[in-house]
Amino acid sequence: MTTADERPIRTFHPRRGRMSARHHDAMATLWPAYGLTVADGDRTPLDLDRLFGRSAPRVLEIGFGMGDTTAAMAAADPERDYLAAEVHTPGIGNLLALIGERGLTNVRVAHGDAMELVRRLPPGSLDAVHVFFPDPWPKARHHKRRLIRPGNVALLRQALRPGGLLHCATDWPDYAGQMLETLAADPGLVRVDVPARPRPETKFERRGVRAGRPISEVAFRRSP
């Protein structure tokens, strides 16, 4: 039995929200083909070729919000598959609806803790990991819940292929500093320029800009 001290520290708020009829319809019709439930403690290796029905480079999107940015990137990048993880059910329903409306075949939607999902991925199976505007946990006593911390970074790095990219963005200056310090301290990562390919603006990014917070991005590649 797992004790309280052994349980992983959650990096997200388990948010609930209103599901529209569109979201409910998408869940009912598209979840069986495009959805994946992430169960805590499940360590069954995930066969990504079977999940996507092909062999291709894979991108892990952690915390996609309502999914608009993920859908836009996947549509513009059909040669790569996007595995998108989220806990917010309206966002999951919305991304599924976008998959159906845009005819996307290179997206799969995972519901649950993204780090539990990462633990099921074969080493070196990802081309890139995107961590765009994760929960900043602004109070100092909650900083231990931030996604970008040494143990999680090590797991993400192991899931990347050699040369694979870990791309992070935040609108909280102190988190940006912590991100850079933590990523730079990982011995298997090397800092590189942020990719020149335009990244669609996310809802949380727009919120940060309206609040006057600077947007910070960092990118690191796994060493050969």
N, C-alpha and C positions, 0 to 999 in steps of 0.2 A: 504494500500500500504506500502511496506517495504521501509524505508528510507535508505540513504547511511550509517547512523550511526548504523542501526539495522542489516545490512548485516553481515554474519559471515566473519571473517578474513580467507582468503584462506591460506592453509598450503602447497600449491604446485604451481609449475609453470604449466600453461596450455600448455604443450608442444605438438607440432605436429611433425610428422615424416613420412617418406616414408613407404607406405604399399606395401609389395611384393605381387606377385600373390598368393603365398601360404597363406598369411594373408587374402587377399580378399576372397579367396575360403573358408577359415575357418569361416570368418564372415558371409558369405552368407549361409553356410550349417549348422553351429553349433550354431550360436548366438541364434536362436529361441528356442533351447532346453536348452542351458547352460548360456545364457546371461541375465543380469538384468540392466536396465537403472535406474540410481539414479538421480532423478529430485530435484533441489533445492526447499526447502520448502515443499516437500511431506512428510507428517507425517503418511501416511497409514501404520499401523502395518504390518510387514513382517512375513508371515507364513513360517517358515523355514522347517517344515515337508513337507509342500506342495511344496516348492521350490526344495527340494532334493528328494522328493518321499519316504522318510523314516524318522524314528526317530533315531538320533544318536548324539554323542557329536560333537560340531561344533567349528571350528577354524576360526577366522577372520584374513586374511592377508591384511595388509594395505600397498599399494604401492609395487606391486610385480615386477615392472620393465618389463622384457621380459618373466617372468613366469617360467623360467627353474627351479628355486629353489622350487617354489610352486608345480610344477608338480612332482618333485622328492619327496618332502615330502608327497604329497597326495598318490603317488604310494606306498610308504613305510608304509603308515598309513591308510589302507583301512577301518578301523573301525570308523574313524572320517571323517566328511565332512568339506571341505575347501571352505569358502566364500572369494574370492579374489577380492579386490577393487583396481582400477587403473584408471588414466585419460589419459594415453599415448596409443593412438589407435594401433600403431604397436605392443606394448606389449600385448594388449588385443587379437589382431589377432594371435600373436605367441602362447599365452597360449591356445587359442581355438584350434589351430593346434596341439599342444602337447596333449590336451585332446583327440582329434580324433585319433592321431597316437598311443597313448598308451592305448586307451580304458578306460580312467578314467571316472568313474561314480560319484565320490565323490567330484567334483569341480564345483563351479558355479562362473561366472565372472561378477563382477559389474563394470559398467562404470560410474564414477562420483566421487563426493566428499565423501570420506570414512566417515567423521563425519556426513554428512547428512544421510548416510546409517545407522550409529550407532544409530541415533535418531529414526529410525524405528524398531529397534530390541527390542523384549520383554526383560524386565529385567531378568537377570540371565540365558540368553539363550546361552551363549558362554562358552565353555570349556577352550579356550585360545584366546589371541590376540597377534599377532606378528607384531611388528613395527621394521622392519629391514632396517637400513640405510635410514631413511627418509631425505628429503631435509634439509641440515644443516642450510640454511639461514645464512651464515657466517658473514654478516655485522651486526653490533650491532643494527642498526636501523630496521633491519628486524627480530630480535629475536622474536618479538611478533607473527610472522607467524609460528614459530616452532610447530610441531604437539604435542609434549609432553609439555603441559602447564596445569595449574591446572584445568581449566574448562573442557578441553578435557579428562584429566585423570579421572575426576569424571564420565564422561559419559561412558568411557571405563570400568571403574570399575563396574558401575551399570549394564552393559550388561553381565558381567561375573557371572557365578554361584559362590556361596560360595566355596572357594578353587580353583577357576579358576585362570589361570596364565596369567600375562601380561609380555611378553618377548620382550625386546628392545635391539637394537644394533646400534652402530654408530662408525665412524672412525674420528670424530671431537672431540678432547679432551674437549673443553669448552662445547660442547653440552652434552658430557658424564657426565660432572659434573652437568650441569643443569638437565639432566634426573634424575640422582640419587637424587638430592635435591628435585625435584618436586614430584617424586614417593614416597620418604620417608616421605614427608610432608602430603600425603593423609592419612586421619585417617582410611580408610577402607582397606588399603593395608599393607602387611607384606613382608619384603624382604626375599627371599629364594635363595638357590644356583641355578645357571644357570643349566638348564636340562643337564644331561649327554649325552642324545641322540645326536649324531652328527647332526649338522645343515649344509646342503649343502652350500658351499660358493656362495655368490651372485656376480653379475657383479660389483656392487658398492663396495663391500668388496675387491675384487681383485684390483680395481682401487685404493682404499685407501692404500692397502698393497704396491702396486708399488710406490706410492707416499711417502712411509715411515711413514704413519700415524698409530698409534696404534689402534687396534680393541678393543672396550669396549662393554661388554654385561652386562645387569642387568635383574633380574627377580623378580617379586613380585606376591604374591597370594592375592586374595580377602579374607578378614577375614570372618569367619563363621557368 
